[in-house]
């Protein structure tokens, strides 16, 4: 399982989706269930690498989210 800490961003490109900007400067296209209202929230995510193609048109690698912990909003 992969652990990432960073800021959630709602992406409205293409069909839209969620992107995590992690503390190391990377970006991750997120797949799976995320609670509503977290745009701009700092979070800790746990998940696995995904082979899914993201509809966010960002080119970011995919992370299938299994657990989300909000650090602050």
N, C-alpha and C positions, 0 to 999 in steps of 0.2 A: 504494500500500500504506500502511496505517495502522500506526503504532507506538504502543503503549500500555505504560506501566509501572505496576504496582500489585500488589495482593494478590488471590490466587485464593481464592474461597469456594465451597464445595459447598452448593448450595441444595436443600433437601428439600421445597419446596413443589411442588404439582402432581406432575408426573412426575419432577421433579428435574433438575438440570443444574449447569453451572458459571457463576459470575458473577465478573467482574473489577471490583474497586473500584480505579479509577485514581487517580493522584496529584493530579489536578485535582478530585477529588471526584465524578466520574461513575461510573456503573455500566454494565457491558456484559454482555449475555447471550452466552455463548460457544458456538459450534458448531464441530464438527470434532474431531479426535483430540487428546486431552490425556493425558499420561502419568499413571498412577495415583499416589496418595499425595501430591498437591500442595495439599491443603486448607490454607490459611494461608500458603502459600509466596509470597514476593515474586518476581515474574517480569517479563520483558520479552516482549511479544507482538507479532507482526506478522500482519496479516490485512487483510481487505476487509470493507466494510459488507455486511451481509446483509439479505435481505428476509424471512428465515425468521421464523416466529412462535415465540417461546420458550415452552416448557412450564414455565418456572420461576415464572410468575405474578408477575414483578417489574416488568414494564412497561419494562424496560431495552432500549435498541436492541441489535440483533444484530451480532456481529462473528464472521466466519468465520475461524478461526485457521489460519494457514499455517505459523507457526514459533513455538516457545516456547523461551525461554532462562531457566533458573532462576537468580535472583540469590542467594537464600538461602532456607533452609527454616526 
